Each structure stands twice: as structure tokens, then as C-alpha cells.
Amino acid sequence: MATSTTPSSGRRRRSNRERIIEASLRLFNEKGARNVTTNHIAAHLGISPGNLYYHFRNREEIIRALYETGAEEARSGLTLPEGGRLSAADLGRYYLTGIEVVWKYRFFFRDIDELLLRDPLLASSFADLQTWMIEQMRTVMERLIEQGDMRAPDPVEDLERLAENGFILWTSWVRFLAASRPNLELRPAHVVEGALHNFLTFAAYVNPSFAEQVRAVLVARPGKASSHKSLRRR
């Protein structure tokens, strides 16, 4: 559907589809996807259910659209620059950028098992992202080893396991918080803590001085994940 501009400001008016996406993300994060229906979303926006169904046939299509946007943000923000040395600041920003996605789309990570079980298309797309992210995490460690800031695990095959551990923690941190502290009001600071936990999955292999510098980046501004830029935007 085409969008228009408001005569007074010249700013682009958001389409109904964009408004549905934005409202759904807000409601899913606040209440959990399982507790939000398409009728809830339509009522929140003050539109008819038929208007919503013009853009999305069901809630699963909305969730899939949100996931695709989040996956693209993850790929864009976590793609490593070609060549050059990775500094401790780079690595810290890398983990904080990844956790930004977790925070922004926290409903997905909180209910990930249920959402993937209900939607085979979503599960297939997520499997592709999983493969890509594990490769990225392994590449990060390979580059640290190459530049002398990390020792290779013995056996070297454990590098893949360390990358898998990082991905497992990245996807399960929000769910862990929700399960272990059911009355916790989730805030950015809690999720940023996940970036530190993720780094610690392989920090023992990193040179101590380099690891301390990374830790300093991760704990410097708790609760402000959205202020960190991705490596590609340096």
C-alpha cells in the first residue's frame, strides 16, 4: 500500500502495515505473543480486524514479518568487516550489537520453542540464521587466534563447540531470565548482562589483558544497548 506525506510537516505517513508491525512488536514484548490476538492488535490501533487481515492473514504472518526484520538486523549488525585487527572495543561492541536484537525482539526469544513449533516456515528460516550466526562466532574466534589475542582450544574441534555455546546462550538468555525470575520486569540492563555471559563462554581462551578490555566495554554502560553501533557502522 502506498504511503503519503502530511501536508503540514512533509513527513511520510506510516502505512497501516507499518503501524500493525510496530504495534504488534510492542504488544508482543509487553504481554507475550501467546496472549495477543489479531483482534487485540486491531483494537489497539483503532482499526477493524478486516483492515488488519488485508495485510496479514493471521498472527503467525505478523510474527514471521517481525522475525524477518530482526534476522536482517542481526545479519547487518553482526557481519564482520573484511580484514584488519579486531580490537577489544570491536569485540565488545559486537556482543552488544547482538544483544540489541535480543532486546528489541525479546518476545521471540522468550517464547522461541513455542513459536518455532507452531510455524514450520519460521523454524526453517531460524535454522538458516542459526547456521550463519555460529559461523560468524567461529570466525570471530579464528581471527582472534590469528592475531594472537586468543589461544586455540585443544582439540581444535572445540572451536565449533564454543561457537555453538555462544549461540545457545544468545538465544536462551531472555528465556532464562523469565524462568528464573518470573516476577522480574525485564529491562535493557538485564539483557546487556547476557552479552557478558556470552563473552565468558570463551573468555578463558582469550589473553587476560585483552579479555579485561572487552569486559570493560561490556560493563561500561549497562542498560544502554541501543547506544552501541554495529561494526559495519564504524
Secondary structure, DSSP 8 states (H G I E B T S, - for coil): ----B-TTT--B---HHHHHHHHHHHHHHHH-GGG--HHHHHHHHT--HHHHHHH-SSHHHHHHHHHHHHHHHHHHHH---SSS---HHHHHHHHHHHHHHHHHTHHHHHTHHHHHHH-HHHHHHHHHHHHHHHHHHHHHHHHHHHTTSB---SSTTHHHHHHHHHHHHHHHHHHHHHHH-TT----HHHHHHHHHHHHHTTGGGB-HHHHHHHHHHHHHSTT-GGG---GGG-
